[in-house]
Each structure stands twice: as C-alpha cells, then as structure tokens.
Amino acid sequence: DVDWSNRLSAMFSTPFVVATAALTGEVAPQSPLCDADVRALASRVRLVEAADLTARLPGERAARVTVSFDDGTSLTCEVPNPV
C-alpha cells in the first residue's frame, strides 16, 4: 500500500522504506513522501512470509530480500538478525 498519509506511517511502511533506500541509498526522517519514483517503486514491493525464516524464531529474526529485474534475473540477500 503506497497510501501513507504522514511521515510516521511512511517510516513504518516497508514498501516506502525499501523503495526509498533502493533509489536514494538511505532512509531518513527528511525523505520525501511524495516522490513519484518512490511511489512507483513502492507499488511493486511485495512482502511474503518465508516459512524457513519463520522456523528460526525466536532465536533468529532473519530477513531476506529478493530484487527481481525486468530481464528475469534477480538478486537475493539474507541477513540473520538485521535489527
């Protein structure tokens, strides 16, 4: 959902955070909320539970990100405890 109504809701929006980081290299309190490129990319972000990562709880709170490109290739990164 790319309909964040204020800065707080944007900062808790995974699509906003992922899109902003991908396009600007950082996410900061002053990150623009109305940037058309951020909104366009955020609309393509999908969250999917990975059963293998869920099974590692509570000892590990892993995260995995996969970026799929228009040419069919993809890049994946997994971090065991990102926070």
Secondary structure, 3 states (H helix, E strand, C coil): CCCCCCHHHHHCCHHHHHHHHHHHCCCCCCCCCCCHHHHHHHCCCCCCCCHHHHCCCCCCCCEEEEEECCCCCEEEEEECCCC
